[in-house]
Every structure is written in structure tokens, then in C-alpha cells.
Amino acid sequence: MINYKGKVAARRLYEEFGLSSSHDFEVEDLVHARDIIYEEKALPHCDGRIVFGKSKAMISDNSEIQSAGRKRFTIAHE
């Protein structure tokens, strides 16, 4: 069974922000538009993490990631 939840969520974001391609935006801009706190820091044993608070969420990505593509994927995934 294939899970399409991620694809559906991505399509909703595209529609909400009037995007046609993943190349039309920076992931950090969407994080900011959603009022999510973003930080880079050393994260042993993982590339990223998300923590949900009562009114906000915080995404952290590992400051040791060198690849821009991997960093983008990690932020989008969280």
C-alpha cells in the first residue's frame, strides 16, 4: 500500500502559496510563513528534528550537514 500523504500535503502548500515547482521557493521561506522557529545546531545521531509546543513548532537541522540538497530535504521533511 502506497502512502500519498506527503504528496497531498506538498500539493496543498503549492496551491496555498501559488507555486508550480519546488524551485519556485526556498524551504526556509515556507517555514517562516508558517511562523515556525528554525535553527541550525549540532544534533548527534540525526539530521533534523521538529518539536511541537502549545502554539508554535521549532525545526532544528544538524549544522554538520554540508550538502545544500540534504539540508533542504531535512527541513522540508520535518
mmCIF file of the N, C-alpha and C atoms, coordinates in Angstrom:
data_MODEL
# 
_entry.id   MODEL 
# 
loop_
_atom_site.group_PDB 
_atom_site.id 
_atom_site.type_symbol 
_atom_site.label_atom_id 
_atom_site.label_alt_id 
_atom_site.label_comp_id 
_atom_site.label_asym_id 
_atom_site.label_entity_id 
_atom_site.label_seq_id 
_atom_site.pdbx_PDB_ins_code 
_atom_site.Cartn_x 
_atom_site.Cartn_y 
_atom_site.Cartn_z 
_atom_site.occupancy 
_atom_site.B_iso_or_equiv 
_atom_site.pdbx_formal_charge 
_atom_site.auth_seq_id 
_atom_site.auth_comp_id 
_atom_site.auth_asym_id 
_atom_site.auth_atom_id 
_atom_site.pdbx_PDB_model_num 
ATOM 1   N N  . MET A 1 1  ? 0.844  -1.188 0.000  1.00 0.00 ? 1  MET A N  1 
ATOM 2   C CA . MET A 1 1  ? 0.000  0.000  0.000  1.00 0.00 ? 1  MET A CA 1 
ATOM 3   C C  . MET A 1 1  ? 0.887  1.248  0.000  1.00 0.00 ? 1  MET A C  1 
ATOM 4   N N  . ILE A 1 2  ? 0.641  2.138  -0.926 1.00 0.00 ? 2  ILE A N  1 
ATOM 5   C CA . ILE A 1 2  ? 1.425  3.368  -1.057 1.00 0.00 ? 2  ILE A CA 1 
ATOM 6   C C  . ILE A 1 2  ? 0.756  4.477  -0.255 1.00 0.00 ? 2  ILE A C  1 
ATOM 7   N N  . ASN A 1 3  ? 1.572  5.216  0.493  1.00 0.00 ? 3  ASN A N  1 
ATOM 8   C CA . ASN A 1 3  ? 1.068  6.321  1.306  1.00 0.00 ? 3  ASN A CA 1 
ATOM 9   C C  . ASN A 1 3  ? 1.324  7.634  0.557  1.00 0.00 ? 3  ASN A C  1 
ATOM 10  N N  . TYR A 1 4  ? 0.264  8.331  0.197  1.00 0.00 ? 4  TYR A N  1 
ATOM 11  C CA . TYR A 1 4  ? 0.371  9.570  -0.562 1.00 0.00 ? 4  TYR A CA 1 
ATOM 12  C C  . TYR A 1 4  ? 0.214  10.824 0.304  1.00 0.00 ? 4  TYR A C  1 
ATOM 13  N N  . LYS A 1 5  ? 0.241  10.693 1.628  1.00 0.00 ? 5  LYS A N  1 
ATOM 14  C CA . LYS A 1 5  ? 0.011  11.848 2.496  1.00 0.00 ? 5  LYS A CA 1 
ATOM 15  C C  . LYS A 1 5  ? 1.008  12.975 2.245  1.00 0.00 ? 5  LYS A C  1 
ATOM 16  N N  . GLY A 1 6  ? 2.279  12.632 2.065  1.00 0.00 ? 6  GLY A N  1 
ATOM 17  C CA . GLY A 1 6  ? 3.292  13.657 1.821  1.00 0.00 ? 6  GLY A CA 1 
ATOM 18  C C  . GLY A 1 6  ? 3.059  14.390 0.516  1.00 0.00 ? 6  GLY A C  1 
ATOM 19  N N  . LYS A 1 7  ? 2.693  13.652 -0.509 1.00 0.00 ? 7  LYS A N  1 
ATOM 20  C CA . LYS A 1 7  ? 2.427  14.256 -1.818 1.00 0.00 ? 7  LYS A CA 1 
ATOM 21  C C  . LYS A 1 7  ? 1.211  15.177 -1.754 1.00 0.00 ? 7  LYS A C  1 
ATOM 22  N N  . VAL A 1 8  ? 0.185  14.758 -1.039 1.00 0.00 ? 8  VAL A N  1 
ATOM 23  C CA . VAL A 1 8  ? -1.018 15.577 -0.880 1.00 0.00 ? 8  VAL A CA 1 
ATOM 24  C C  . VAL A 1 8  ? -0.688 16.850 -0.105 1.00 0.00 ? 8  VAL A C  1 
ATOM 25  N N  . ALA A 1 9  ? 0.102  16.720 0.964  1.00 0.00 ? 9  ALA A N  1 
ATOM 26  C CA . ALA A 1 9  ? 0.485  17.894 1.765  1.00 0.00 ? 9  ALA A CA 1 
ATOM 27  C C  . ALA A 1 9  ? 1.311  18.868 0.926  1.00 0.00 ? 9  ALA A C  1 
ATOM 28  N N  . ALA A 1 10 ? 2.217  18.356 0.118  1.00 0.00 ? 10 ALA A N  1 
ATOM 29  C CA . ALA A 1 10 ? 3.034  19.215 -0.750 1.00 0.00 ? 10 ALA A CA 1 
ATOM 30  C C  . ALA A 1 10 ? 2.152  19.941 -1.758 1.00 0.00 ? 10 ALA A C  1 
ATOM 31  N N  . ARG A 1 11 ? 1.203  19.248 -2.355 1.00 0.00 ? 11 ARG A N  1 
ATOM 32  C CA . ARG A 1 11 ? 0.304  19.864 -3.330 1.00 0.00 ? 11 ARG A CA 1 
ATOM 33  C C  . ARG A 1 11 ? -0.505 20.983 -2.681 1.00 0.00 ? 11 ARG A C  1 
ATOM 34  N N  . ARG A 1 12 ? -0.956 20.778 -1.439 1.00 0.00 ? 12 ARG A N  1 
ATOM 35  C CA . ARG A 1 12 ? -1.701 21.827 -0.720 1.00 0.00 ? 12 ARG A CA 1 
ATOM 36  C C  . ARG A 1 12 ? -0.844 23.073 -0.524 1.00 0.00 ? 12 ARG A C  1 
ATOM 37  N N  . LEU A 1 13 ? 0.424  22.875 -0.159 1.00 0.00 ? 13 LEU A N  1 
ATOM 38  C CA . LEU A 1 13 ? 1.330  24.020 0.006  1.00 0.00 ? 13 LEU A CA 1 
ATOM 39  C C  . LEU A 1 13 ? 1.521  24.754 -1.310 1.00 0.00 ? 13 LEU A C  1 
ATOM 40  N N  . TYR A 1 14 ? 1.716  24.014 -2.384 1.00 0.00 ? 14 TYR A N  1 
ATOM 41  C CA . TYR A 1 14 ? 1.869  24.639 -3.699 1.00 0.00 ? 14 TYR A CA 1 
ATOM 42  C C  . TYR A 1 14 ? 0.661  25.504 -4.010 1.00 0.00 ? 14 TYR A C  1 
ATOM 43  N N  . GLU A 1 15 ? -0.529 24.960 -3.779 1.00 0.00 ? 15 GLU A N  1 
ATOM 44  C CA . GLU A 1 15 ? -1.760 25.700 -4.072 1.00 0.00 ? 15 GLU A CA 1 
ATOM 45  C C  . GLU A 1 15 ? -1.911 26.914 -3.160 1.00 0.00 ? 15 GLU A C  1 
ATOM 46  N N  . GLU A 1 16 ? -1.624 26.742 -1.878 1.00 0.00 ? 16 GLU A N  1 
ATOM 47  C CA . GLU A 1 16 ? -1.770 27.835 -0.914 1.00 0.00 ? 16 GLU A CA 1 
ATOM 48  C C  . GLU A 1 16 ? -0.869 29.022 -1.250 1.00 0.00 ? 16 GLU A C  1 
ATOM 49  N N  . PHE A 1 17 ? 0.358  28.733 -1.677 1.00 0.00 ? 17 PHE A N  1 
ATOM 50  C CA . PHE A 1 17 ? 1.325  29.797 -1.937 1.00 0.00 ? 17 PHE A CA 1 
ATOM 51  C C  . PHE A 1 17 ? 1.470  30.129 -3.424 1.00 0.00 ? 17 PHE A C  1 
ATOM 52  N N  . GLY A 1 18 ? 0.648  29.508 -4.269 1.00 0.00 ? 18 GLY A N  1 
ATOM 53  C CA . GLY A 1 18 ? 0.682  29.801 -5.697 1.00 0.00 ? 18 GLY A CA 1 
ATOM 54  C C  . GLY A 1 18 ? 1.958  29.350 -6.384 1.00 0.00 ? 18 GLY A C  1 
ATOM 55  N N  . LEU A 1 19 ? 2.480  28.207 -5.983 1.00 0.00 ? 19 LEU A N  1 
ATOM 56  C CA . LEU A 1 19 ? 3.731  27.693 -6.533 1.00 0.00 ? 19 LEU A CA 1 
ATOM 57  C C  . LEU A 1 19 ? 3.446  26.634 -7.587 1.00 0.00 ? 19 LEU A C  1 
ATOM 58  N N  . SER A 1 20 ? 4.364  26.496 -8.531 1.00 0.00 ? 20 SER A N  1 
ATOM 59  C CA . SER A 1 20 ? 4.200  25.445 -9.533 1.00 0.00 ? 20 SER A CA 1 
ATOM 60  C C  . SER A 1 20 ? 5.346  24.437 -9.502 1.00 0.00 ? 20 SER A C  1 
ATOM 61  N N  . SER A 1 21 ? 6.421  24.768 -8.815 1.00 0.00 ? 21 SER A N  1 
ATOM 62  C CA . SER A 1 21 ? 7.596  23.900 -8.777 1.00 0.00 ? 21 SER A CA 1 
ATOM 63  C C  . SER A 1 21 ? 8.332  24.080 -7.451 1.00 0.00 ? 21 SER A C  1 
ATOM 64  N N  . SER A 1 22 ? 9.050  23.053 -7.050 1.00 0.00 ? 22 SER A N  1 
ATOM 65  C CA . SER A 1 22 ? 9.852  23.159 -5.823 1.00 0.00 ? 22 SER A CA 1 
ATOM 66  C C  . SER A 1 22 ? 11.003 24.144 -5.997 1.00 0.00 ? 22 SER A C  1 
ATOM 67  N N  . HIS A 1 23 ? 11.270 24.547 -7.231 1.00 0.00 ? 23 HIS A N  1 
ATOM 68  C CA . HIS A 1 23 ? 12.333 25.518 -7.499 1.00 0.00 ? 23 HIS A CA 1 
ATOM 69  C C  . HIS A 1 23 ? 11.839 26.963 -7.387 1.00 0.00 ? 23 HIS A C  1 
ATOM 70  N N  . ASP A 1 24 ? 10.543 27.134 -7.102 1.00 0.00 ? 24 ASP A N  1 
ATOM 71  C CA . ASP A 1 24 ? 9.948  28.472 -7.012 1.00 0.00 ? 24 ASP A CA 1 
ATOM 72  C C  . ASP A 1 24 ? 10.140 29.128 -5.649 1.00 0.00 ? 24 ASP A C  1 
ATOM 73  N N  . PHE A 1 25 ? 10.726 28.433 -4.700 1.00 0.00 ? 25 PHE A N  1 
ATOM 74  C CA . PHE A 1 25 ? 10.806 28.962 -3.338 1.00 0.00 ? 25 PHE A CA 1 
ATOM 75  C C  . PHE A 1 25 ? 11.968 28.344 -2.578 1.00 0.00 ? 25 PHE A C  1 
ATOM 76  N N  . GLU A 1 26 ? 12.308 28.982 -1.474 1.00 0.00 ? 26 GLU A N  1 
ATOM 77  C CA . GLU A 1 26 ? 13.260 28.434 -0.517 1.00 0.00 ? 26 GLU A CA 1 
ATOM 78  C C  . GLU A 1 26 ? 12.457 27.815 0.618  1.00 0.00 ? 26 GLU A C  1 
ATOM 79  N N  . VAL A 1 27 ? 12.845 26.658 1.066  1.00 0.00 ? 27 VAL A N  1 
ATOM 80  C CA . VAL A 1 27 ? 12.115 25.966 2.134  1.00 0.00 ? 27 VAL A CA 1 
ATOM 81  C C  . VAL A 1 27 ? 12.050 26.841 3.385  1.00 0.00 ? 27 VAL A C  1 
ATOM 82  N N  . GLU A 1 28 ? 13.123 27.565 3.666  1.00 0.00 ? 28 GLU A N  1 
ATOM 83  C CA . GLU A 1 28 ? 13.143 28.434 4.849  1.00 0.00 ? 28 GLU A CA 1 
ATOM 84  C C  . GLU A 1 28 ? 12.053 29.502 4.777  1.00 0.00 ? 28 GLU A C  1 
ATOM 85  N N  . ASP A 1 29 ? 11.709 29.957 3.566  1.00 0.00 ? 29 ASP A N  1 
ATOM 86  C CA . ASP A 1 29 ? 10.639 30.950 3.418  1.00 0.00 ? 29 ASP A CA 1 
ATOM 87  C C  . ASP A 1 29 ? 9.290  30.363 3.827  1.00 0.00 ? 29 ASP A C  1 
ATOM 88  N N  . LEU A 1 30 ? 9.037  29.105 3.488  1.00 0.00 ? 30 LEU A N  1 
ATOM 89  C CA . LEU A 1 30 ? 7.783  28.461 3.901  1.00 0.00 ? 30 LEU A CA 1 
ATOM 90  C C  . LEU A 1 30 ? 7.747  28.247 5.412  1.00 0.00 ? 30 LEU A C  1 
ATOM 91  N N  . VAL A 1 31 ? 8.900  27.887 5.973  1.00 0.00 ? 31 VAL A N  1 
ATOM 92  C CA . VAL A 1 31 ? 8.983  27.728 7.428  1.00 0.00 ? 31 VAL A CA 1 
ATOM 93  C C  . VAL A 1 31 ? 8.626  29.052 8.099  1.00 0.00 ? 31 VAL A C  1 
ATOM 94  N N  . HIS A 1 32 ? 9.190  30.133 7.603  1.00 0.00 ? 32 HIS A N  1 
ATOM 95  C CA . HIS A 1 32 ? 8.913  31.461 8.156  1.00 0.00 ? 32 HIS A CA 1 
ATOM 96  C C  . HIS A 1 32 ? 7.437  31.835 7.965  1.00 0.00 ? 32 HIS A C  1 
ATOM 97  N N  . ALA A 1 33 ? 6.888  31.550 6.787  1.00 0.00 ? 33 ALA A N  1 
ATOM 98  C CA . ALA A 1 33 ? 5.483  31.883 6.509  1.00 0.00 ? 33 ALA A CA 1 
ATOM 99  C C  . ALA A 1 33 ? 4.531  31.132 7.442  1.00 0.00 ? 33 ALA A C  1 
ATOM 100 N N  . ARG A 1 34 ? 4.940  29.976 7.899  1.00 0.00 ? 34 ARG A N  1 
ATOM 101 C CA . ARG A 1 34 ? 4.134  29.190 8.839  1.00 0.00 ? 34 ARG A CA 1 
ATOM 102 C C  . ARG A 1 34 ? 4.411  29.567 10.306 1.00 0.00 ? 34 ARG A C  1 
ATOM 103 N N  . ASP A 1 35 ? 5.256  30.563 10.511 1.00 0.00 ? 35 ASP A N  1 
ATOM 104 C CA . ASP A 1 35 ? 5.619  31.042 11.851 1.00 0.00 ? 35 ASP A CA 1 
ATOM 105 C C  . ASP A 1 35 ? 6.248  29.930 12.701 1.00 0.00 ? 35 ASP A C  1 
ATOM 106 N N  . ILE A 1 36 ? 7.100  29.148 12.048 1.00 0.00 ? 36 ILE A N  1 
ATOM 107 C CA . ILE A 1 36 ? 7.827  28.067 12.727 1.00 0.00 ? 36 ILE A CA 1 
ATOM 108 C C  . ILE A 1 36 ? 9.224  28.585 13.063 1.00 0.00 ? 36 ILE A C  1 
ATOM 109 N N  . ILE A 1 37 ? 9.691  28.303 14.243 1.00 0.00 ? 37 ILE A N  1 
ATOM 110 C CA . ILE A 1 37 ? 11.040 28.684 14.658 1.00 0.00 ? 37 ILE A CA 1 
ATOM 111 C C  . ILE A 1 37 ? 12.015 27.716 13.992 1.00 0.00 ? 37 ILE A C  1 
ATOM 112 N N  . TYR A 1 38 ? 13.078 28.248 13.416 1.00 0.00 ? 38 TYR A N  1 
ATOM 113 C CA . TYR A 1 38 ? 14.075 27.426 12.724 1.00 0.00 ? 38 TYR A CA 1 
ATOM 114 C C  . TYR A 1 38 ? 15.451 27.713 13.293 1.00 0.00 ? 38 TYR A C  1 
ATOM 115 N N  . GLU A 1 39 ? 16.221 26.640 13.506 1.00 0.00 ? 39 GLU A N  1 
ATOM 116 C CA . GLU A 1 39 ? 17.586 26.809 13.983 1.00 0.00 ? 39 GLU A CA 1 
ATOM 117 C C  . GLU A 1 39 ? 18.481 25.713 13.431 1.00 0.00 ? 39 GLU A C  1 
ATOM 118 N N  . GLU A 1 40 ? 19.746 26.039 13.292 1.00 0.00 ? 40 GLU A N  1 
ATOM 119 C CA . GLU A 1 40 ? 20.777 25.057 12.965 1.00 0.00 ? 40 GLU A CA 1 
ATOM 120 C C  . GLU A 1 40 ? 21.598 24.838 14.222 1.00 0.00 ? 40 GLU A C  1 
ATOM 121 N N  . LYS A 1 41 ? 21.824 23.582 14.546 1.00 0.00 ? 41 LYS A N  1 
ATOM 122 C CA . LYS A 1 41 ? 22.668 23.269 15.702 1.00 0.00 ? 41 LYS A CA 1 
ATOM 123 C C  . LYS A 1 41 ? 23.192 21.847 15.565 1.00 0.00 ? 41 LYS A C  1 
ATOM 124 N N  . ALA A 1 42 ? 24.177 21.521 16.363 1.00 0.00 ? 42 ALA A N  1 
ATOM 125 C CA . ALA A 1 42 ? 24.717 20.167 16.355 1.00 0.00 ? 42 ALA A CA 1 
ATOM 126 C C  . ALA A 1 42 ? 23.653 19.205 16.902 1.00 0.00 ? 42 ALA A C  1 
ATOM 127 N N  . LEU A 1 43 ? 23.338 18.212 16.105 1.00 0.00 ? 43 LEU A N  1 
ATOM 128 C CA . LEU A 1 43 ? 22.356 17.199 16.506 1.00 0.00 ? 43 LEU A CA 1 
ATOM 129 C C  . LEU A 1 43 ? 23.015 15.829 16.367 1.00 0.00 ? 43 LEU A C  1 
ATOM 130 N N  . PRO A 1 44 ? 23.473 15.268 17.465 1.00 0.00 ? 44 PRO A N  1 
ATOM 131 C CA . PRO A 1 44 ? 24.107 13.956 17.359 1.00 0.00 ? 44 PRO A CA 1 
ATOM 132 C C  . PRO A 1 44 ? 23.090 12.894 16.929 1.00 0.00 ? 44 PRO A C  1 
ATOM 133 N N  . HIS A 1 45 ? 23.485 12.071 15.987 1.00 0.00 ? 45 HIS A N  1 
ATOM 134 C CA . HIS A 1 45 ? 22.708 10.899 15.563 1.00 0.00 ? 45 HIS A CA 1 
ATOM 135 C C  . HIS A 1 45 ? 21.460 11.209 14.751 1.00 0.00 ? 45 HIS A C  1 
ATOM 136 N N  . CYS A 1 46 ? 21.281 12.451 14.272 1.00 0.00 ? 46 CYS A N  1 
ATOM 137 C CA . CYS A 1 46 ? 20.144 12.724 13.394 1.00 0.00 ? 46 CYS A CA 1 
ATOM 138 C C  . CYS A 1 46 ? 20.420 13.976 12.561 1.00 0.00 ? 46 CYS A C  1 
ATOM 139 N N  . ASP A 1 47 ? 19.683 14.103 11.457 1.00 0.00 ? 47 ASP A N  1 
ATOM 140 C CA . ASP A 1 47 ? 19.843 15.258 10.584 1.00 0.00 ? 47 ASP A CA 1 
ATOM 141 C C  . ASP A 1 47 ? 18.912 16.398 10.960 1.00 0.00 ? 47 ASP A C  1 
ATOM 142 N N  . GLY A 1 48 ? 17.758 16.073 11.530 1.00 0.00 ? 48 GLY A N  1 
ATOM 143 C CA . GLY A 1 48 ? 16.805 17.120 11.884 1.00 0.00 ? 48 GLY A CA 1 
ATOM 144 C C  . GLY A 1 48 ? 15.796 16.644 12.896 1.00 0.00 ? 48 GLY A C  1 
ATOM 145 N N  . ARG A 1 49 ? 15.087 17.617 13.428 1.00 0.00 ? 49 ARG A N  1 
ATOM 146 C CA . ARG A 1 49 ? 14.050 17.283 14.411 1.00 0.00 ? 49 ARG A CA 1 
ATOM 147 C C  . ARG A 1 49 ? 13.028 18.405 14.447 1.00 0.00 ? 49 ARG A C  1 
ATOM 148 N N  . ILE A 1 50 ? 11.802 18.031 14.793 1.00 0.00 ? 50 ILE A N  1 
ATOM 149 C CA . ILE A 1 50 ? 10.747 19.023 14.991 1.00 0.00 ? 50 ILE A CA 1 
ATOM 150 C C  . ILE A 1 50 ? 10.154 18.812 16.369 1.00 0.00 ? 50 ILE A C  1 
ATOM 151 N N  . VAL A 1 51 ? 9.905  19.922 17.049 1.00 0.00 ? 51 VAL A N  1 
ATOM 152 C CA . VAL A 1 51 ? 9.294  19.884 18.383 1.00 0.00 ? 51 VAL A CA 1 
ATOM 153 C C  . VAL A 1 51 ? 8.061  20.774 18.315 1.00 0.00 ? 51 VAL A C  1 
ATOM 154 N N  . PHE A 1 52 ? 6.933  20.230 18.752 1.00 0.00 ? 52 PHE A N  1 
ATOM 155 C CA . PHE A 1 52 ? 5.681  20.982 18.755 1.00 0.00 ? 52 PHE A CA 1 
ATOM 156 C C  . PHE A 1 52 ? 5.400  21.508 20.155 1.00 0.00 ? 52 PHE A C  1 
ATOM 157 N N  . GLY A 1 53 ? 5.179  22.817 20.253 1.00 0.00 ? 53 GLY A N  1 
ATOM 158 C CA . GLY A 1 53 ? 4.764  23.422 21.504 1.00 0.00 ? 53 GLY A CA 1 
ATOM 159 C C  . GLY A 1 53 ? 3.263  23.662 21.473 1.00 0.00 ? 53 GLY A C  1 
ATOM 160 N N  . LYS A 1 54 ? 2.758  24.364 22.459 1.00 0.00 ? 54 LYS A N  1 
ATOM 161 C CA . LYS A 1 54 ? 1.316  24.640 22.508 1.00 0.00 ? 54 LYS A CA 1 
ATOM 162 C C  . LYS A 1 54 ? 0.867  25.546 21.365 1.00 0.00 ? 54 LYS A C  1 
ATOM 163 N N  . SER A 1 55 ? 1.700  26.528 21.006 1.00 0.00 ? 55 SER A N  1 
ATOM 164 C CA . SER A 1 55 ? 1.283  27.462 19.965 1.00 0.00 ? 55 SER A CA 1 
ATOM 165 C C  . SER A 1 55 ? 2.272  27.579 18.804 1.00 0.00 ? 55 SER A C  1 
ATOM 166 N N  . LYS A 1 56 ? 3.446  26.994 18.925 1.00 0.00 ? 56 LYS A N  1 
ATOM 167 C CA . LYS A 1 56 ? 4.468  27.086 17.880 1.00 0.00 ? 56 LYS A CA 1 
ATOM 168 C C  . LYS A 1 56 ? 5.195  25.762 17.741 1.00 0.00 ? 56 LYS A C  1 
ATOM 169 N N  . ALA A 1 57 ? 5.863  25.635 16.626 1.00 0.00 ? 57 ALA A N  1 
ATOM 170 C CA . ALA A 1 57 ? 6.736  24.485 16.400 1.00 0.00 ? 57 ALA A CA 1 
ATOM 171 C C  . ALA A 1 57 ? 8.148  25.001 16.158 1.00 0.00 ? 57 ALA A C  1 
ATOM 172 N N  . MET A 1 58 ? 9.143  24.149 16.399 1.00 0.00 ? 58 MET A N  1 
ATOM 173 C CA . MET A 1 58 ? 10.531 24.505 16.164 1.00 0.00 ? 58 MET A CA 1 
ATOM 174 C C  . MET A 1 58 ? 11.192 23.386 15.373 1.00 0.00 ? 58 MET A C  1 
ATOM 175 N N  . ILE A 1 59 ? 11.821 23.757 14.269 1.00 0.00 ? 59 ILE A N  1 
ATOM 176 C CA . ILE A 1 59 ? 12.578 22.807 13.462 1.00 0.00 ? 59 ILE A CA 1 
ATOM 177 C C  . ILE A 1 59 ? 14.054 23.093 13.668 1.00 0.00 ? 59 ILE A C  1 
ATOM 178 N N  . SER A 1 60 ? 14.797 22.033 13.959 1.00 0.00 ? 60 SER A N  1 
ATOM 179 C CA . SER A 1 60 ? 16.251 22.130 14.074 1.00 0.00 ? 60 SER A CA 1 
ATOM 180 C C  . SER A 1 60 ? 16.853 21.237 13.009 1.00 0.00 ? 60 SER A C  1 
ATOM 181 N N  . ASP A 1 61 ? 17.906 21.722 12.353 1.00 0.00 ? 61 ASP A N  1 
ATOM 182 C CA . ASP A 1 61 ? 18.645 20.826 11.472 1.00 0.00 ? 61 ASP A CA 1 
ATOM 183 C C  . ASP A 1 61 ? 20.104 20.825 11.896 1.00 0.00 ? 61 ASP A C  1 
ATOM 184 N N  . ASN A 1 62 ? 20.749 19.723 11.567 1.00 0.00 ? 62 ASN A N  1 
ATOM 185 C CA . ASN A 1 62 ? 22.110 19.487 12.008 1.00 0.00 ? 62 ASN A CA 1 
ATOM 186 C C  . ASN A 1 62 ? 23.071 20.430 11.283 1.00 0.00 ? 62 ASN A C  1 
ATOM 187 N N  . SER A 1 63 ? 23.787 21.219 12.048 1.00 0.00 ? 63 SER A N  1 
ATOM 188 C CA . SER A 1 63 ? 24.721 22.194 11.484 1.00 0.00 ? 63 SER A CA 1 
ATOM 189 C C  . SER A 1 63 ? 25.903 21.520 10.789 1.00 0.00 ? 63 SER A C  1 
ATOM 190 N N  . GLU A 1 64 ? 26.056 20.219 10.965 1.00 0.00 ? 64 GLU A N  1 
ATOM 191 C CA . GLU A 1 64 ? 27.146 19.488 10.318 1.00 0.00 ? 64 GLU A CA 1 
ATOM 192 C C  . GLU A 1 64 ? 26.809 19.069 8.883  1.00 0.00 ? 64 GLU A C  1 
ATOM 193 N N  . ILE A 1 65 ? 25.565 19.234 8.462  1.00 0.00 ? 65 ILE A N  1 
ATOM 194 C CA . ILE A 1 65 ? 25.178 18.874 7.098  1.00 0.00 ? 65 ILE A CA 1 
ATOM 195 C C  . ILE A 1 65 ? 25.847 19.843 6.132  1.00 0.00 ? 65 ILE A C  1 
ATOM 196 N N  . GLN A 1 66 ? 26.600 19.308 5.190  1.00 0.00 ? 66 GLN A N  1 
ATOM 197 C CA . GLN A 1 66 ? 27.321 20.131 4.223  1.00 0.00 ? 66 GLN A CA 1 
ATOM 198 C C  . GLN A 1 66 ? 26.538 20.324 2.926  1.00 0.00 ? 66 GLN A C  1 
ATOM 199 N N  . SER A 1 67 ? 25.766 19.338 2.539  1.00 0.00 ? 67 SER A N  1 
ATOM 200 C CA . SER A 1 67 ? 25.041 19.378 1.272  1.00 0.00 ? 67 SER A CA 1 
ATOM 201 C C  . SER A 1 67 ? 23.790 20.255 1.372  1.00 0.00 ? 67 SER A C  1 
ATOM 202 N N  . ALA A 1 68 ? 23.687 21.238 0.469  1.00 0.00 ? 68 ALA A N  1 
ATOM 203 C CA . ALA A 1 68 ? 22.505 22.111 0.454  1.00 0.00 ? 68 ALA A CA 1 
ATOM 204 C C  . ALA A 1 68 ? 21.242 21.307 0.165  1.00 0.00 ? 68 ALA A C  1 
ATOM 205 N N  . GLY A 1 69 ? 21.339 20.321 -0.721 1.00 0.00 ? 69 GLY A N  1 
ATOM 206 C CA . GLY A 1 69 ? 20.184 19.489 -1.038 1.00 0.00 ? 69 GLY A CA 1 
ATOM 207 C C  . GLY A 1 69 ? 19.712 18.676 0.148  1.00 0.00 ? 69 GLY A C  1 
ATOM 208 N N  . ARG A 1 70 ? 20.655 18.123 0.891  1.00 0.00 ? 70 ARG A N  1 
ATOM 209 C CA . ARG A 1 70 ? 20.291 17.331 2.071  1.00 0.00 ? 70 ARG A CA 1 
ATOM 210 C C  . ARG A 1 70 ? 19.678 18.232 3.149  1.00 0.00 ? 70 ARG A C  1 
ATOM 211 N N  . LYS A 1 71 ? 20.216 19.430 3.313  1.00 0.00 ? 71 LYS A N  1 
ATOM 212 C CA . LYS A 1 71 ? 19.682 20.385 4.287  1.00 0.00 ? 71 LYS A CA 1 
ATOM 213 C C  . LYS A 1 71 ? 18.243 20.759 3.906  1.00 0.00 ? 71 LYS A C  1 
ATOM 214 N N  . ARG A 1 72 ? 18.025 21.046 2.632  1.00 0.00 ? 72 ARG A N  1 
ATOM 215 C CA . ARG A 1 72 ? 16.687 21.394 2.135  1.00 0.00 ? 72 ARG A CA 1 
ATOM 216 C C  . ARG A 1 72 ? 15.709 20.239 2.377  1.00 0.00 ? 72 ARG A C  1 
ATOM 217 N N  . PHE A 1 73 ? 16.145 19.019 2.052  1.00 0.00 ? 73 PHE A N  1 
ATOM 218 C CA . PHE A 1 73 ? 15.302 17.850 2.271  1.00 0.00 ? 73 PHE A CA 1 
ATOM 219 C C  . PHE A 1 73 ? 14.953 17.696 3.751  1.00 0.00 ? 73 PHE A C  1 
ATOM 220 N N  . THR A 1 74 ? 15.956 17.857 4.609  1.00 0.00 ? 74 THR A N  1 
ATOM 221 C CA . THR A 1 74 ? 15.747 17.685 6.044  1.00 0.00 ? 74 THR A CA 1 
ATOM 222 C C  . THR A 1 74 ? 14.734 18.691 6.580  1.00 0.00 ? 74 THR A C  1 
ATOM 223 N N  . ILE A 1 75 ? 14.870 19.947 6.202  1.00 0.00 ? 75 ILE A N  1 
ATOM 224 C CA . ILE A 1 75 ? 13.935 20.977 6.668  1.00 0.00 ? 75 ILE A CA 1 
ATOM 225 C C  . ILE A 1 75 ? 12.533 20.675 6.163  1.00 0.00 ? 75 ILE A C  1 
ATOM 226 N N  . ALA A 1 76 ? 12.405 20.345 4.875  1.00 0.00 ? 76 ALA A N  1 
ATOM 227 C CA . ALA A 1 76 ? 11.098 20.050 4.291  1.00 0.00 ? 76 ALA A CA 1 
ATOM 228 C C  . ALA A 1 76 ? 10.473 18.820 4.937  1.00 0.00 ? 76 ALA A C  1 
ATOM 229 N N  . HIS A 1 77 ? 11.296 17.829 5.221  1.00 0.00 ? 77 HIS A N  1 
ATOM 230 C CA . HIS A 1 77 ? 10.800 16.597 5.834  1.00 0.00 ? 77 HIS A CA 1 
ATOM 231 C C  . HIS A 1 77 ? 10.246 16.853 7.220  1.00 0.00 ? 77 HIS A C  1 
ATOM 232 N N  . GLU A 1 78 ? 10.938 17.652 7.993  1.00 0.00 ? 78 GLU A N  1 
ATOM 233 C CA . GLU A 1 78 ? 10.466 17.948 9.346  1.00 0.00 ? 78 GLU A CA 1 
ATOM 234 C C  . GLU A 1 78 ? 9.181  18.768 9.269  1.00 0.00 ? 78 GLU A C  1 
# 
